[in-house]
Amino acid sequence: MSLLLEAGRAAPAAAEPASKPRAGLLARLGNPLLAIIFPLGVLAIWHFFTYGQKYSLIPPPSEVAVALYDLTFGGIFDDAFSRTLHVHLLASLSRVYGGFAIAAAVAIPLGLLIGRVAVVRRVLDPTLQVLRPIPVTAWLPLAMIMFGLGPRSAFFLVCLGAFYPILVNTIFGVRSVDPRLFEAASMLGCQDTAQFYRVVLPASLPAIFTGLRLGLGFAWVVIVVGEMTGVQTGLGAIIMEARQLSRTEIVICGMIVIGIAGFISDRLVMLLGKRLLRWSPNFA
């Protein structure tokens, strides 16, 4: 009898480890399913209100899907947009990531200095706070005057759009470092400049990565405005050209591609941040 009782107690304990992987598998399968419920609902509503309508200004999802296929692979309409997605996507990618890289290279060191050095903060911060609310669209005419029509103006506007989110979050990260960390570092013999690299920079990295995510997102937002400056290639360029030709399905295709590219870019930054900041519970 005692052996049976012990076996009965051991049976649930043995079943628990087997149920945990099953629960983890269900969670992994459930998350993607939950993520597609809302897009499927939007597609259903979109299809219901547009399919078969003679005077609808918005094409149904099926027409957009056909246009997106032709834009990617060609072979359906054989017009000026057919099989050109890779050309426009690569052009926009080069401008987004190039402008974002320059913005990060300037904004992160500048934000570290403004956040840490009081004199630099008093000199630069008021001017930057005055310039920051000016929208990128207001810079468009000036960019065209300074850089002319073409890719350089688009590059400048993308860089400007990504600059301020990175800068503000970097300053916030530096200013939010717990003063007790400096006291602990001093007690361990870490003084002056060494505290900058051993205390300030690591403690502010979560905020910096948040700024990088926001900056890259703004870069994709600004790319359409940037490519209104007379460039011939780019996702913003085909959106503007399609608008002039009343090709609404191509406009929506460009919007979809920008959204997907921005989402993938954000996931890449997140993966890099999780790998570099595994020690930070706030970022995880």
N, C-alpha and C positions, 0 to 999 in steps of 0.2 A: 504493500500500500504506500509506504513512504517513497519507494522508487517511482510509482505512478504520479504521486503529488509533485515530486521534483521534476519529472519530465513535463508535467503540465505547466509548472512555473517557467521552465526553460523554453517551452514552445513559443510563447509570445515574444520572448527576448530574441529568439532566433529569427522570428518573422519580421521584427523591426528593421534590421539592416536591409532585408529584401524589399521592404516597402519604401524605404527612403529613395533608392534610385528610381523606383517607379514614379514617386511623387515629383522628383526632379525632372524626369522625362516629360511628365504631363505639364509641368510649369514651362519647360522650354517649348513645347508644342503650343501651349495656350497663349503665350505672349505674342507670337506672330499672328495667330488667329484673331486676337483682340485688336491688333494693330490694323488689320485690313477691314474690320467691320465698318468703320466710318467711311473710308474711301469707297467701298462697295455701295454704301447707302447714298453717297453723293452721286456716284455714277448712275445708280438706279433713278434717282430724282431727275438728274440731267437728261437721261434717256427718255423718261416719261414726258417731260415738258418740251422736248425738241424733236423727237423722232416723228416723221410724217407731217411736220408743220411746214406749210408752203412759205410763210413769211417770217420764219424764225431767223433772228439775227445771229444766233449762236448755233453752230452745226451740232448734230448729235455725236455722241462718243464714237460711234462706228466710223463716221467720216473722218474724225480726228485720228483714229487708229490707222485708217488707210493712208492718210496724209503723212503720218509719222513713219509708217513703213516705207512709203515712197521717198520721203526725205532721207531715210537711212540707207535703203538698198536700191531705190529706183525701180524701173520696170513697170510702173503703173501709168503715171501721167507724162513722164518724159518731158518736163518743163524745166524752167530755170532753177527750180528748187530740188529737183530729183537728185538723189544720191549726193547731196552736198553737206549733210549733217556733220561728217567728220571734219571737213574743212573749217566750218564755222565753230564747231566745238573746240577744236585745237587752238584756233585763234583766240577765242574767249578764255580758254584755260591759260594760255600764255600771258594774257593781260591780267587776269585775276591773280594768278600765283606770283607773277612778277611784281605787280603793284603791292600785293600783300607782303611779299618778302622784304621789299624796300621799306614799307610802312613799319613792319615789325623790327627791322634792323635799326630804325631811327627811334621808334616810340619806346621800345623796352629800355635802352640805356638812358634816354631822356627821362622816362618815368622814374627810373631808379634814382637818378640824380635829383629830380624835383621832390620826390618823396623823402629822400634822405638828407639832402643838403638845404638848409634853410635859406641861404643866400640865393641859390639857384631858383628855389621856389618863389621867393619874393620878386625876382626879376622876370621870370618867364610865365609863371602861372596866371597872372591877370590877363596878359595878352592872349594866351592860349584859351582861356575861358571866354574871352570876347569872340574869338574866331570860331570856337567850337559850335555854337548854335547856327552858324551860317550853313544853309543846306547845300548839298553838292550841286543841285540844279542851278543855284545862284552863281556857282563858280564856272558853269559851262561856257558862257560868253567870254569870260576872262581867259579861260584855258584855250579857247579857240584863237584868241588874240595872241596869247603868249607862245603857243606851240603850233598854231595853224590847224587846218583840217587834217584829220588822220589819226593813226594809232597813238601818237604821243600824247594827244589830249585825253584820249580814253585811258591811257596808262596813268596819267597824272590824276584823273578823277577817281579811279579805282584806288590808287595809293592814298588819296586824301580821305576817301570814305572808310578805309580800313584803319587809318592812323589813330583817330581819336578814341575809339573803343579800346584799343590796345593800350594807349597812353593812360587813359583814365583808370582802367583796371590795374595797371602796373603801379600807379601812384597810390591807389587805394590799398593794394597789397602791401606796399612798403610801409604806409602809414598805420596799417593794422597789426604790425608785428608786436607781439607782447613784450613790453619793456623788461619783464622778468627774464626773458631770454638773453638780453644784453647783460644783465647782472650775472646770470649763470655763466655766460661765456667769459666775462671778466674774471670771475672766480677761478675759471679753468685756464687762465692765462691767454685768452684770445682777446686782443686789443685792436682798436683803431681800424685800419684797413682790413685786417683779417676778419673782423666781425661782418663786414660787408659781404664777403664771399661765403662765410660759414654760418651766418645767422640771417641777414637780410634777404639775400637771394633765395636760399631754400625756403624760408618761411613765406615769401611772397609768390612762389611759383604757382600755387593753385589759382590765385587771382590773375596771374599773368596768363595762364592757360585759358581761363574764362575770357579774358580779353582777346586772346587769339581766336577763340571760337566766334566771338561776336564780330571781330574784325573781318574774319573770312566770310562770315555771313553777309556783312554789309558790302564786302567786295562783290559778291554775286548780285546783291541788290542794285549796286551802282553800275554794273557792267552794261545794262541796257541804256542808261543815260550816257555813259562814256562812249558807247558805240553809236550815238546819235551825231557824232562829230565828223561825219563824212567817211567813215571807214567802209570798206567794201565787203569785209568778211567779219564774222562774229555772230553770236546768237542775237544780240541786240540789233545788229544790222538786218538780219532776215526778218525780225519782228517788225521793224520800221518799214522795210520794203513790202512785206506782206500786208501791212496796214494800208499802205498807199494803193495796193492792188485789190483791196477788199478781200484778201484771202484769210478769213478769220481762222480757219482750221490750221493754217501755218503759224499764225500768231499764238494759238493755244499750244501747238507743238513746241514752239520755242520756249514758252512758259514752263511746260512740263519738263523739258530737258534742263532748263536752268534749275528748277526745283530738285530734280534728281541729282544733278551735279553738285549742288550746294549741300544736299543731304549726305552724299558720299564724302565730300570734303570735311564736313563736320564730324562724321564718324571716324575719319582718319586722325583728325586732331584729338578726338576723345580717346582713341586707342593709344596714341602716342602719350597722352597725358596719363592714362592709367598705368602704362608701363613705367614711366619715369616717376610717377607720384604714387606708387603703391604704398608708401609710408603714410600718406595723408588721408585720414578718414573723411575729411571734408570733400576732397575731390572724388573719392570713390563713391 
